[in-house]
Amino acid sequence: MKVSVAEARNRLTELIKAVEEGRAVTICRRGKPVVDLVRTSHRGSGKREFGFLRGKVVEVDPDWWKPMTDEEFEDFLAGRY
């Protein structure tokens, strides 16, 4: 199915349903194809499982939360940190 940009704007919901049903949809500008609507290959459930980042997050400095010493602060301001 080929549709113009204006027609696609007015019929977007219908075109999405057509793609979901497996039909090909091409959007044309001035009669020339510019976009093909395709069904996504990944459909996330939207529900995350607790601990899904376990093993992927690495803590580089375990003392990151501690305040800087006065010397570290001066080095930081001077651009040496």
C-alpha positions as CSV (number, residue, x, y, z in Angstrom):
1,M,0.0,0.0,0.0
2,K,1.4,3.4,-0.9
3,V,0.1,6.6,0.7
4,S,1.0,10.3,0.7
5,V,2.4,12.1,3.7
6,A,-0.8,13.9,4.2
7,E,-2.9,10.7,3.9
8,A,-0.5,9.0,6.4
9,R,-1.0,11.8,8.9
10,N,-4.8,11.4,8.7
11,R,-4.8,7.6,8.7
12,L,-1.9,6.7,11.0
13,T,-3.8,4.4,13.3
14,E,-5.2,2.5,10.3
15,L,-1.8,2.2,8.7
16,I,-0.3,0.9,12.0
17,K,-3.0,-1.8,12.1
18,A,-2.2,-2.7,8.5
19,V,1.5,-3.2,9.3
20,E,0.6,-5.2,12.4
21,E,-1.4,-7.5,10.1
22,G,1.6,-8.0,7.9
23,R,0.8,-5.6,5.0
24,A,3.6,-3.4,3.5
25,V,3.0,0.4,3.8
26,T,5.1,3.0,2.0
27,I,4.7,6.7,2.6
28,C,5.5,8.8,-0.5
29,R,6.3,12.5,-0.9
30,R,5.3,13.9,-4.3
31,G,4.9,10.4,-5.6
32,K,8.4,9.2,-4.6
33,P,8.7,6.6,-1.8
34,V,10.5,8.0,1.3
35,V,9.5,5.8,4.2
36,D,8.5,2.2,4.7
37,L,6.5,1.4,7.8
38,V,7.6,-1.9,9.3
39,R,6.7,-3.9,12.3
40,T,9.3,-3.7,15.1
41,S,11.2,-6.9,15.8
42,H,11.3,-6.3,19.5
43,R,8.1,-5.9,21.5
44,G,9.0,-5.2,25.1
45,S,6.6,-6.1,27.8
46,G,7.2,-2.9,29.7
47,K,7.5,-4.8,32.9
48,R,10.9,-4.9,34.5
49,E,12.1,-7.6,36.9
50,F,13.7,-6.6,40.1
51,G,17.5,-7.0,39.8
52,F,17.6,-7.1,36.0
53,L,20.8,-5.0,36.0
54,R,22.6,-7.4,38.4
55,G,26.1,-8.0,37.1
56,K,25.9,-5.2,34.6
57,V,26.5,-2.2,36.9
58,V,30.1,-1.9,38.1
59,E,31.0,0.2,41.1
60,V,34.4,1.8,40.3
61,D,35.0,3.6,43.5
62,P,33.3,2.3,46.6
63,D,34.0,5.6,48.4
64,W,32.4,7.8,45.8
65,W,29.9,9.1,48.3
66,K,32.4,10.4,50.8
67,P,33.1,14.2,50.8
68,M,36.4,15.5,49.3
69,T,39.2,16.5,51.6
70,D,40.2,20.2,51.5
71,E,43.3,19.2,49.5
72,E,41.2,17.2,47.0
73,F,38.8,20.1,46.7
74,E,41.6,22.6,46.0
75,D,43.1,20.2,43.4
76,F,39.7,19.8,41.8
77,L,39.2,23.6,41.5
78,A,42.7,24.0,40.1
79,G,41.9,21.3,37.4
80,R,44.4,18.8,38.8
81,Y,41.9,16.2,39.9
